[in-house]
Amino acid sequence: IIKKITAEWPSEPIKSYLQSLIADNREGERTGFGQAVIDEILTLISVLEARNDLWEIKDLIKENAEQIV
């Protein structure tokens, strides 16, 4: 899991992968991760979302600056 996250960070596919890690896709047949691991995965997803938000803001600022000039 760590190798995959490290190799693909940051990307939309890795966000989907992280989300899949916490989804019950085996109809309750396995226990899954402990709460501490789930919290870490959720934190990583939040970091990716915040990063994407910042890039969108940066693009908006850049577009507005270009219109002013």
Z-matrix of the N, CA and C atoms (Angstrom, degrees):
N
C 1 1.458
C 2 1.529 1 109.91
N 3 1.322 2 117.04 1 -44.93
C 4 1.464 3 120.45 2 -178.41
C 5 1.520 4 111.12 3 -64.32
N 6 1.335 5 117.34 4 -41.79
C 7 1.468 6 120.06 5 178.66
C 8 1.523 7 111.04 6 -60.21
N 9 1.326 8 116.81 7 -43.83
C 10 1.462 9 120.53 8 -179.63
C 11 1.525 10 110.98 9 -64.32
N 12 1.322 11 116.81 10 -45.10
C 13 1.470 12 120.34 11 179.53
C 14 1.521 13 110.27 12 -61.66
N 15 1.326 14 116.04 13 -45.92
C 16 1.463 15 120.92 14 -178.78
C 17 1.523 16 111.42 15 -63.38
N 18 1.322 17 116.88 16 -41.45
C 19 1.462 18 121.05 17 -176.97
C 20 1.526 19 112.42 18 -69.48
N 21 1.318 20 117.33 19 -32.66
C 22 1.462 21 120.19 20 -173.24
C 23 1.526 22 114.58 21 -107.91
N 24 1.320 23 116.83 22 2.56
C 25 1.475 24 120.74 23 -177.51
C 26 1.496 25 110.59 24 -73.78
N 27 1.270 26 122.23 25 140.14
C 28 1.453 27 129.04 26 -19.11
C 29 1.526 28 109.01 27 -91.67
N 30 1.271 29 118.08 28 138.01
C 31 1.459 30 121.52 29 177.87
C 32 1.521 31 110.11 30 -159.57
N 33 1.312 32 114.80 31 161.07
C 34 1.464 33 119.68 32 176.99
C 35 1.528 34 111.20 33 -66.29
N 36 1.349 35 118.10 34 -39.09
C 37 1.474 36 117.52 35 177.33
C 38 1.533 37 113.11 36 -60.35
N 39 1.322 38 117.80 37 -35.18
C 40 1.464 39 118.65 38 -179.66
C 41 1.528 40 109.94 39 -71.61
N 42 1.316 41 117.45 40 -31.95
C 43 1.470 42 120.18 41 175.67
C 44 1.526 43 109.45 42 -63.54
N 45 1.324 44 116.95 43 -44.57
C 46 1.464 45 120.83 44 177.56
C 47 1.524 46 111.11 45 -62.33
N 48 1.321 47 115.93 46 -39.91
C 49 1.463 48 120.70 47 178.11
C 50 1.524 49 110.71 48 -61.89
N 51 1.323 50 116.64 49 -46.57
C 52 1.464 51 120.58 50 179.02
C 53 1.521 52 110.93 51 -60.41
N 54 1.326 53 116.22 52 -42.48
C 55 1.459 54 119.81 53 178.86
C 56 1.529 55 110.84 54 -63.20
N 57 1.329 56 116.32 55 -35.98
C 58 1.468 57 119.25 56 179.77
C 59 1.526 58 111.60 57 -68.08
N 60 1.336 59 116.54 58 -27.10
C 61 1.458 60 119.73 59 -179.80
C 62 1.526 61 112.79 60 -67.55
N 63 1.320 62 116.17 61 -26.39
C 64 1.464 63 118.62 62 -177.74
C 65 1.524 64 112.58 63 -104.12
N 66 1.329 65 116.70 64 -0.30
C 67 1.461 66 120.33 65 177.58
C 68 1.528 67 109.76 66 -87.07
N 69 1.300 68 115.95 67 142.42
C 70 1.465 69 120.47 68 176.24
C 71 1.522 70 107.86 69 -83.25
N 72 1.322 71 115.73 70 95.67
C 73 1.456 72 120.07 71 -179.17
C 74 1.532 73 111.73 72 -106.85
N 75 1.317 74 116.76 73 13.64
C 76 1.465 75 121.25 74 179.06
C 77 1.530 76 110.88 75 -124.43
N 78 1.315 77 114.52 76 24.64
C 79 1.463 78 122.44 77 175.40
C 80 1.527 79 113.22 78 49.39
N 81 1.333 80 115.21 79 43.79
C 82 1.458 81 121.15 80 175.10
C 83 1.515 82 115.14 81 75.06
N 84 1.328 83 118.05 82 13.02
C 85 1.462 84 121.31 83 -177.54
C 86 1.524 85 113.51 84 -82.26
N 87 1.302 86 118.35 85 -5.92
C 88 1.458 87 119.82 86 176.44
C 89 1.514 88 109.46 87 -134.13
N 90 1.304 89 114.96 88 158.96
C 91 1.455 90 120.73 89 -176.92
C 92 1.518 91 111.82 90 -73.24
N 93 1.316 92 117.59 91 -40.66
C 94 1.459 93 121.63 92 -178.16
C 95 1.513 94 111.39 93 87.60
N 96 1.305 95 116.01 94 -168.70
C 97 1.459 96 122.34 95 -177.53
C 98 1.520 97 110.97 96 -79.69
N 99 1.324 98 115.02 97 156.29
C 100 1.452 99 120.78 98 172.72
C 101 1.518 100 110.45 99 -71.73
N 102 1.313 101 116.20 100 167.03
C 103 1.470 102 121.12 101 -176.26
C 104 1.523 103 112.56 102 -60.11
N 105 1.330 104 117.74 103 -37.75
C 106 1.466 105 120.02 104 -179.04
C 107 1.530 106 110.87 105 -62.62
N 108 1.322 107 117.61 106 -40.25
C 109 1.466 108 121.41 107 179.40
C 110 1.525 109 110.04 108 -69.62
N 111 1.309 110 116.84 109 -42.06
C 112 1.465 111 119.97 110 177.27
C 113 1.522 112 110.46 111 -60.18
N 114 1.328 113 117.16 112 -41.71
C 115 1.468 114 120.93 113 177.38
C 116 1.522 115 111.32 114 -60.43
N 117 1.324 116 116.95 115 -40.70
C 118 1.474 117 120.73 116 178.70
C 119 1.526 118 110.71 117 -65.27
N 120 1.319 119 116.87 118 -42.98
C 121 1.467 120 120.65 119 178.69
C 122 1.520 121 110.28 120 -62.93
N 123 1.321 122 117.23 121 -43.49
C 124 1.467 123 121.07 122 177.96
C 125 1.530 124 111.11 123 -62.76
N 126 1.319 125 116.58 124 -36.61
C 127 1.466 126 120.25 125 177.01
C 128 1.524 127 110.45 126 -63.94
N 129 1.319 128 117.16 127 -43.99
C 130 1.466 129 120.46 128 178.51
C 131 1.528 130 111.27 129 -62.25
N 132 1.325 131 117.13 130 -40.92
C 133 1.461 132 120.58 131 176.77
C 134 1.531 133 110.18 132 -62.34
N 135 1.319 134 117.04 133 -42.15
C 136 1.472 135 121.00 134 178.30
C 137 1.518 136 111.86 135 -62.80
N 138 1.322 137 116.73 136 -39.73
C 139 1.474 138 120.86 137 178.12
C 140 1.528 139 109.92 138 -62.36
N 141 1.331 140 117.18 139 -44.54
C 142 1.466 141 120.27 140 178.26
C 143 1.522 142 111.51 141 -61.92
N 144 1.326 143 116.87 142 -42.20
C 145 1.466 144 120.41 143 179.49
C 146 1.522 145 111.25 144 -65.49
N 147 1.325 146 117.57 145 -41.46
C 148 1.465 147 121.04 146 178.60
C 149 1.522 148 110.39 147 -65.10
N 150 1.321 149 116.40 148 -40.11
C 151 1.462 150 120.99 149 178.28
C 152 1.531 151 110.17 150 -61.34
N 153 1.323 152 116.74 151 -44.69
C 154 1.460 153 120.47 152 178.89
C 155 1.521 154 111.19 153 -63.06
N 156 1.333 155 116.80 154 -40.54
C 157 1.469 156 120.63 155 177.36
C 158 1.522 157 110.92 156 -60.90
N 159 1.320 158 116.78 157 -42.34
C 160 1.467 159 120.60 158 179.79
C 161 1.524 160 111.59 159 -64.39
N 162 1.329 161 117.33 160 -39.87
C 163 1.468 162 120.39 161 178.01
C 164 1.522 163 110.65 162 -65.09
N 165 1.326 164 117.47 163 -37.89
C 166 1.460 165 120.46 164 177.33
C 167 1.523 166 110.60 165 -64.52
N 168 1.313 167 117.65 166 -43.11
C 169 1.466 168 121.95 167 177.61
C 170 1.522 169 110.09 168 -62.21
N 171 1.333 170 116.32 169 -43.80
C 172 1.464 171 120.69 170 178.69
C 173 1.531 172 110.47 171 -59.03
N 174 1.330 173 116.65 172 -43.71
C 175 1.467 174 120.15 173 179.64
C 176 1.526 175 111.55 174 -64.43
N 177 1.344 176 116.94 175 -39.50
C 178 1.459 177 120.20 176 177.97
C 179 1.527 178 111.34 177 -64.26
N 180 1.322 179 116.68 178 -42.17
C 181 1.468 180 120.56 179 178.50
C 182 1.518 181 110.04 180 -62.66
N 183 1.318 182 115.77 181 -44.05
C 184 1.467 183 120.47 182 179.76
C 185 1.529 184 111.25 183 -61.53
N 186 1.328 185 116.76 184 -44.68
C 187 1.470 186 120.98 185 178.62
C 188 1.526 187 110.96 186 -61.58
N 189 1.330 188 117.03 187 -44.50
C 190 1.460 189 120.29 188 179.62
C 191 1.520 190 111.58 189 -66.19
N 192 1.324 191 117.24 190 -38.06
C 193 1.462 192 120.40 191 178.35
C 194 1.521 193 110.70 192 -64.52
N 195 1.314 194 117.44 193 -38.58
C 196 1.465 195 121.31 194 179.35
C 197 1.527 196 111.00 195 -66.73
N 198 1.330 197 116.22 196 -34.74
C 199 1.468 198 119.69 197 179.15
C 200 1.522 199 111.26 198 -70.47
N 201 1.311 200 117.42 199 -31.98
C 202 1.467 201 121.20 200 -179.85
C 203 1.514 202 111.15 201 -70.84
N 204 1.325 203 116.44 202 -38.35
C 205 1.463 204 121.41 203 -177.68
C 206 1.463 205 108.02 204 -75.52
